[in-house]
Amino acid sequence: MKVLILAAGIGTRISRHLKGQPKCCVNLDGKPLIWHTFNTFNKNNFHDIAIVTGYEEDTIFNELKGYVFKSYKNPFYSVTNSLASMWFAKDFMDENDDLLILNGDLFFEESVLKKLIEVDKSPLFLSDSSRIDDADYRFYWEGDRLLRYGKDLPNEETSGEYVGIAKIHKEDIPMMKQRLDKLVNQGQHTMWWEDLFYSSIEDGEKVYIEDIKGQFWAEVDFIEDYKRILEYIENKDIQAFCKENTTKIKHDYSS
C-alpha cells in the first residue's frame, strides 16, 4: 500500500503563527509534525511514501533527513489547491497498489491509521461524529455512505467532520486519474483532491465513511488545533511516565 502526503500549501489561516515554516513542520514535543507522520507510517510497515511539496520545501526535506521517500513539487502552490498537487504526483499512483492520501498538516494517533487499514471499502473517508459544533469541513452520511458535504452544512445536517485522510483501492486508481486529468485540463486548479469523489455522489456512486469518534486527530488549520495537539502529547507523556514509574514501584516492592 502506498502513501501520498500533500504538503505544498502555505497555510494562510495559521501562517502568522508559523514564522514562515510550513504547517507540516510545526514543533511537537521536539520533533516536527511531518516527522511524527513518517514515524507512524514506518512503524506500521508503510515505506512506499511520496510527498508533494511547494512552499518552503527545503525546510520539509531537512526535517525528513534519514527517511526514504519520493518527492514531487507543485510550483504553483500559491494559486492552486490539492487537486493540482495530486496531479504532479500522478505517476506515483497506479493500479498495482492501494493508496492512502492525506493532508500534510494532519496529526493522528496510531489507532486512526489502523482503522483505515482494516476497513475494506473504497473510496473510504474517515470522519469524526464527535466534531459537529466546531466542525470545519462537514459530512452528512447515512449508514456508511456519504450523501452531503461542505463547509456550510448546518449542524442539523452534519454527521461529523472530515478528518483529512482517505483510502483508495487500486481498482479505483485509473478512474481517479482520468477524472484528475479531466479537471486539470479544464483549468479546475483551485479544487481539492477530494472533489474527484465528491462530484461522483450526484451520479449515484458510493463514497464510504468510517467514523473514528473517540480517537484523537487534528489538522493544523488554526492555532487552537496546534494547542490541542500539544495538550494531547503532553497528556500521553504524563500517562507514559506514570505507567513506567508505577511498574518500577511494583517491581521494587515485590523484590
C-alpha positions as CSV (number, residue, x, y, z in Angstrom):
1,M,0.0,0.0,0.0
2,K,1.3,3.4,-1.0
3,V,1.0,6.7,0.9
4,L,0.7,10.1,-0.7
5,I,1.2,13.2,1.6
6,L,0.0,16.6,0.2
7,A,2.1,19.3,1.8
8,A,2.5,22.1,-0.8
9,G,0.3,24.8,0.7
10,I,1.2,27.9,2.7
11,G,-1.5,27.6,5.4
12,T,-2.8,31.1,5.3
13,R,-5.2,30.7,8.2
14,I,-2.4,30.0,10.7
15,S,0.6,31.4,8.8
16,R,1.0,34.4,11.2
17,H,1.8,32.0,14.0
18,L,4.3,29.8,12.0
19,K,7.1,32.3,11.4
20,G,7.5,31.2,7.8
21,Q,7.6,27.5,8.3
22,P,5.2,25.0,6.6
23,K,2.3,23.7,8.7
24,C,3.6,20.2,8.5
25,C,6.8,21.3,10.3
26,V,5.3,22.8,13.5
27,N,7.2,21.6,16.5
28,L,5.5,18.8,18.5
29,D,7.5,17.7,21.6
30,G,10.8,18.5,20.0
31,K,10.0,16.9,16.6
32,P,8.2,18.4,13.6
33,L,4.7,17.1,12.7
34,I,5.9,15.6,9.5
35,W,8.5,13.5,11.4
36,H,5.7,12.1,13.6
37,T,3.7,11.3,10.4
38,F,6.6,9.4,8.8
39,N,7.4,7.7,12.1
40,T,3.8,6.4,12.4
41,F,3.8,5.0,8.9
42,N,7.2,3.4,9.1
43,K,6.3,1.7,12.4
44,N,3.3,0.2,10.7
45,N,5.4,-1.1,7.7
46,F,4.5,1.6,5.3
47,H,7.6,2.5,3.3
48,D,6.4,3.4,-0.2
49,I,5.7,7.1,0.6
50,A,5.6,10.2,-1.6
51,I,5.2,13.8,-0.6
52,V,4.1,16.8,-2.7
53,T,5.9,20.0,-1.6
54,G,5.8,23.6,-2.7
55,Y,6.1,26.2,0.0
56,E,9.4,26.1,1.9
57,E,10.2,22.6,0.6
58,D,13.8,22.7,1.7
59,T,12.6,23.0,5.3
60,I,10.5,19.9,4.9
61,F,13.3,17.9,3.3
62,N,15.7,19.0,6.1
63,E,13.2,17.7,8.7
64,L,12.9,14.3,6.9
65,K,16.6,13.5,6.7
66,G,17.0,9.8,7.3
67,Y,13.7,8.9,5.9
68,V,13.2,7.3,2.4
69,F,10.5,8.9,0.2
70,K,9.7,10.1,-3.3
71,S,9.1,13.8,-3.7
72,Y,7.1,15.9,-6.2
73,K,6.7,19.6,-6.4
74,N,3.7,21.8,-7.1
75,P,5.4,25.0,-8.3
76,F,2.1,26.8,-8.5
77,Y,1.2,26.2,-4.8
78,S,0.4,29.8,-4.1
79,V,-2.5,29.8,-6.7
80,T,-3.7,26.2,-6.7
81,N,-5.1,23.7,-4.2
82,S,-4.5,20.0,-3.5
83,L,-6.1,18.8,-6.8
84,A,-3.1,20.3,-8.6
85,S,-0.7,18.9,-6.1
86,M,-2.1,15.4,-6.7
87,W,-1.7,15.9,-10.5
88,F,2.0,16.5,-10.1
89,A,2.3,13.1,-8.3
90,K,0.0,11.1,-10.6
91,D,2.9,8.9,-11.8
92,F,3.2,7.7,-8.2
93,M,-0.3,6.3,-8.2
94,D,-1.0,3.2,-10.2
95,E,-3.4,0.2,-10.3
96,N,-0.8,-2.1,-8.6
97,D,-1.2,-0.8,-5.1
98,D,-3.9,0.6,-2.8
99,L,-3.3,4.2,-1.9
100,L,-3.6,6.3,1.3
101,I,-3.9,10.0,0.8
102,L,-3.6,12.6,3.5
103,N,-3.1,16.3,4.1
104,G,0.4,17.1,5.4
105,D,-0.9,19.1,8.4
106,L,-2.8,16.1,9.8
107,F,-1.7,14.7,13.2
108,F,-3.4,11.4,14.2
109,E,-2.9,8.7,16.8
110,E,-1.9,5.2,15.6
111,S,-5.4,3.7,16.0
112,V,-6.7,6.1,13.3
113,L,-4.3,4.5,10.8
114,K,-5.2,1.0,11.9
115,K,-8.9,1.7,11.5
116,L,-8.3,3.0,7.9
117,I,-6.3,-0.1,7.0
118,E,-8.8,-2.7,8.5
119,V,-12.0,-1.4,6.8
120,D,-12.1,-2.9,3.3
121,K,-14.1,-0.2,1.4
122,S,-13.2,2.3,-1.3
123,P,-13.1,5.2,-1.6
124,L,-13.1,5.4,2.2
125,F,-13.0,8.7,4.0
126,L,-12.6,9.0,7.8
127,S,-14.9,11.3,9.7
128,D,-15.5,12.1,13.4
129,S,-19.0,12.3,14.7
130,S,-17.9,13.9,17.9
131,R,-17.0,17.1,16.0
132,I,-20.1,18.9,14.9
133,D,-20.4,22.3,16.5
134,D,-16.8,23.2,15.7
135,A,-16.5,21.2,12.5
136,D,-14.6,22.7,9.6
137,Y,-15.4,20.6,6.6
138,R,-18.6,18.8,7.2
139,F,-20.0,15.4,6.2
140,Y,-23.6,14.0,6.3
141,W,-23.8,10.3,5.9
142,E,-26.4,7.5,6.4
143,G,-25.1,4.1,7.3
144,D,-21.7,4.1,5.8
145,R,-22.4,6.3,2.7
146,L,-21.6,9.9,2.3
147,L,-24.6,11.9,1.0
148,R,-23.7,15.6,1.5
149,Y,-20.5,17.5,2.2
150,G,-19.3,21.1,2.6
151,K,-18.2,23.8,4.9
152,D,-21.7,25.4,5.0
153,L,-23.8,22.4,6.1
154,P,-25.9,23.4,9.2
155,N,-25.4,21.4,12.4
156,E,-28.7,19.5,11.9
157,E,-27.4,18.2,8.6
158,T,-23.9,17.4,9.8
159,S,-23.0,13.9,10.9
160,G,-19.3,14.7,11.6
161,E,-16.1,16.4,10.5
162,Y,-13.9,15.1,7.7
163,V,-10.5,14.0,9.2
164,G,-8.3,14.7,6.2
165,I,-7.2,11.1,5.2
166,A,-8.7,8.5,2.9
167,K,-8.0,5.2,1.2
168,I,-8.4,4.3,-2.4
169,H,-8.4,0.7,-3.7
170,K,-6.1,0.0,-6.6
171,E,-9.1,-0.8,-8.8
172,D,-10.3,2.8,-8.4
173,I,-7.0,4.4,-9.3
174,P,-7.4,4.5,-13.1
175,M,-10.8,6.2,-12.8
176,M,-9.4,8.6,-10.3
177,K,-6.5,9.6,-12.5
178,Q,-8.9,10.0,-15.5
179,R,-11.0,12.5,-13.5
180,L,-7.9,14.2,-12.3
181,D,-6.6,14.8,-15.8
182,K,-10.0,16.0,-17.0
183,L,-10.4,18.6,-14.2
184,V,-6.8,19.9,-14.6
185,N,-7.3,20.2,-18.4
186,Q,-10.5,22.1,-17.7
187,G,-8.5,24.6,-15.5
188,Q,-10.0,23.5,-12.2
189,H,-6.8,24.1,-10.3
190,T,-8.4,25.5,-7.2
191,M,-10.4,22.4,-6.4
192,W,-9.5,20.0,-3.6
193,W,-8.4,16.4,-4.5
194,E,-11.4,15.1,-2.6
195,D,-13.6,16.7,-5.2
196,L,-12.7,13.9,-7.5
197,F,-15.0,11.7,-5.4
198,Y,-17.5,14.2,-4.0
199,S,-18.7,15.0,-7.5
200,S,-19.4,11.3,-8.2
201,I,-22.0,11.1,-5.4
202,E,-24.5,13.1,-7.6
203,D,-24.1,10.3,-10.2
204,G,-25.1,7.7,-7.7
205,E,-21.5,6.4,-7.0
206,K,-20.7,5.3,-3.4
207,V,-18.3,7.2,-1.2
208,Y,-17.8,5.3,2.1
209,I,-17.4,6.8,5.6
210,E,-15.8,5.3,8.7
211,D,-16.5,7.1,11.9
212,I,-13.5,7.4,14.3
213,K,-15.3,9.0,17.2
214,G,-13.2,8.8,20.3
215,Q,-9.8,8.6,18.5
216,F,-7.5,11.6,18.5
217,W,-6.7,13.6,15.4
218,A,-6.3,17.3,14.4
219,E,-5.4,19.3,11.3
220,V,-3.2,22.3,11.9
221,D,-5.6,24.9,10.4
222,F,-5.8,27.2,13.4
223,I,-3.7,27.9,16.5
224,E,-6.3,26.2,18.6
225,D,-5.7,23.0,16.6
226,Y,-2.0,23.2,17.4
227,K,-2.6,23.7,21.1
228,R,-5.0,20.7,21.1
229,I,-2.2,18.5,19.7
230,L,0.3,19.8,22.2
231,E,-2.1,19.1,25.1
232,Y,-2.7,15.6,23.7
233,I,1.0,14.8,23.5
234,E,1.6,16.2,27.0
235,N,-1.1,14.1,28.5
236,K,0.3,11.0,26.7
237,D,3.7,11.7,28.1
238,I,2.3,12.1,31.6
239,Q,0.4,8.8,31.2
240,A,3.6,7.0,29.9
241,F,5.6,8.5,32.8
242,C,3.1,7.4,35.4
243,K,2.8,3.9,33.9
244,E,6.6,3.5,33.8
245,N,7.0,4.6,37.4
246,T,4.1,2.5,38.7
247,T,5.7,-0.5,37.1
248,K,9.0,0.3,38.7
249,I,7.4,0.8,42.1
250,K,5.6,-2.6,41.8
251,H,8.9,-4.3,40.8
252,D,10.8,-2.7,43.7
253,Y,8.1,-3.6,46.2
254,S,7.9,-7.2,45.0
255,S,11.7,-7.5,45.2
